[in-house]
Amino acid sequence: MKKVRITQIKGIVRVLPEHKVNLAALGLHGVDSTNELTLTPAIQGIINRVRHMVKVEEI
């Protein structure tokens, strides 16, 4: 499976509670925080919900 590096690029002020939970599920806790994850269908679904708040790079 592919590995991806996910970086949060926007803050969580004035966002929906679901987006805050999704960012926490990705292991992101603030602007410029980064996490490397294996790309599974579940992770891809979470990324799709917060795609306007994160940057995704393939490793």
C-alpha atoms as one frame of an Amber mdcrd trajectory, in Angstrom:
protein
   0.000   0.000   0.000   1.022   3.583  -0.548   2.338   5.815   2.194   1.277
   9.466   2.297   2.486  12.483   4.234  -0.411  14.659   5.405   0.184  18.248
   6.530  -2.458  20.506   8.059  -2.436  23.886   6.288  -5.432  25.629   7.887
  -6.481  26.122  11.493  -9.594  24.710  13.143 -11.191  27.979  14.234 -14.725
  28.267  12.809 -14.858  24.785  11.286 -17.452  22.075  11.722 -16.985  19.721
  14.690 -16.761  16.779  12.247 -13.728  18.365  10.597 -11.999  18.769  13.968
 -12.589  15.072  14.706 -11.341  14.054  11.256  -8.127  16.047  11.667  -7.547
  14.445  15.068  -8.145  11.003  13.512  -5.403  11.791  10.993  -3.079  12.648
  13.882  -2.959  16.380  13.117  -3.083  18.800  16.031  -2.317  22.212  14.595
  -1.201  24.153  11.571   1.965  22.704  10.005   1.649  19.423  11.923   2.533
  16.437   9.759   1.826  12.720   9.922   2.758   9.794   7.683   0.070   7.165
   7.180  -0.621   4.148   5.004  -3.281   5.043   2.462  -6.301   2.816   3.099
  -9.860   3.420   1.897 -10.797   4.682   5.376  -7.906   7.168   5.487  -8.706
   8.295   1.931 -12.306   8.981   2.979 -11.174  11.115   5.913  -8.763  13.029
   3.666 -11.576  13.694   1.184 -13.712  15.269   3.934 -10.982  17.718   4.995
  -9.162  18.131   1.664  -9.489  21.934   1.888  -7.511  21.899   5.162  -4.667
  19.491   4.383  -1.880  18.939   1.876  -1.211  15.330   0.838   2.067  14.075
  -0.645   2.923  10.538  -1.726   6.091   9.148  -0.156
